Amino acid sequence: MQKENKLIFLIALTLTVYATSIYLQQGAFIFPFPLNPILLLLVTARFFFWHKDKGLPAFLLLLVGIFTFLGSEIYWSFILVPETMITFSESLITDLFQLGAYICLIIFSVNSALRAKKTLFILLNGIFLTLFIYGQLFESPISILLSYSFMIGANVYKPVFQPLQLIWILLFILDGSKLISFLLN
C-alpha cells in the first residue's frame, strides 16, 4: 500500500473508531467533523511535500487545504478575542476563503479533465462540476457527496495526477462523515 493510501486509510479509520467510541459511550454516532478542515490541511500539506514535483496540481491541493482551514470560523475563535470574533463572523472573510478553496478544487478538476483527454472522464468531470456548484449554491450535502463520487469514478477510469487524485476520496470521507453525524442524530 502506498503512503498516500495509508494516510487516507488512517484518517478514515481514526474517524470511524472515534465515532464508534462515542456511540458506545453515549448512543450517538458522531464523527469529529469540526476537525475536518485541519485534517484536510494536514493531508494536502503532506501530499504537497511528497509531490511538489507535480507543480500546479499539488499546489492547488495545498491551497484547497489552506483556504478550507482559514474559511473555518472555529479556528479563528482560538486567536481572536470574543468582541473581535463577532465582527469577524459578520464579515465575508471566511466566505472568501471558502470560495477560494472551491475555485482551487474546480481548477484542479478541470486541469485533470484536460490532462485525461478521455470523453468519459470529461463527461464525469462535467457532472462533478454541475453537482458541486449546485451543492455549494443550494447547500445540498447530498449533491456534494455525489459530485465527489463522480470524480472518484473518473479517476478510477483514468487516473490523472497519481496519487493526488486520492484527495477526492478524502473529501468524500470527510463530507460523508459530517452528513452521517447530522442524519443519524
Rosetta blueprint (number, residue, H / E / L):
1 M L
2 Q L
3 K H
4 E H
5 N H
6 K H
7 L H
8 I H
9 F H
10 L H
11 I H
12 A H
13 L H
14 T H
15 L H
16 T H
17 V H
18 Y H
19 A H
20 T H
21 S H
22 I H
23 Y H
24 L H
25 Q H
26 Q H
27 G L
28 A L
29 F L
30 I L
31 F L
32 P L
33 F H
34 P H
35 L H
36 N H
37 P H
38 I H
39 L H
40 L H
41 L H
42 L H
43 V H
44 T H
45 A H
46 R H
47 F H
48 F H
49 F H
50 W H
51 H L
52 K H
53 D H
54 K H
55 G L
56 L H
57 P H
58 A H
59 F H
60 L H
61 L H
62 L H
63 L H
64 V H
65 G H
66 I H
67 F H
68 T H
69 F H
70 L H
71 G L
72 S L
73 E H
74 I H
75 Y H
76 W H
77 S L
78 F L
79 I L
80 L L
81 V L
82 P H
83 E H
84 T H
85 M H
86 I H
87 T H
88 F H
89 S H
90 E H
91 S L
92 L L
93 I H
94 T H
95 D H
96 L H
97 F H
98 Q H
99 L H
100 G H
101 A H
102 Y H
103 I H
104 C H
105 L H
106 I H
107 I H
108 F H
109 S H
110 V H
111 N H
112 S H
113 A H
114 L H
115 R H
116 A H
117 K L
118 K L
119 T H
120 L H
121 F H
122 I H
123 L H
124 L H
125 N H
126 G H
127 I H
128 F H
129 L H
130 T H
131 L H
132 F H
133 I H
134 Y H
135 G H
136 Q H
137 L H
138 F L
139 E L
140 S L
141 P H
142 I H
143 S H
144 I H
145 L H
146 L H
147 S H
148 Y H
149 S H
150 F H
151 M H
152 I H
153 G H
154 A H
155 N H
156 V H
157 Y H
158 K L
159 P L
160 V L
161 F L
162 Q L
163 P L
164 L H
165 Q H
166 L H
167 I H
168 W H
169 I H
170 L H
171 L H
172 F H
173 I H
174 L H
175 D H
176 G H
177 S H
178 K H
179 L H
180 I H
181 S H
182 F H
183 L H
184 L L
185 N L
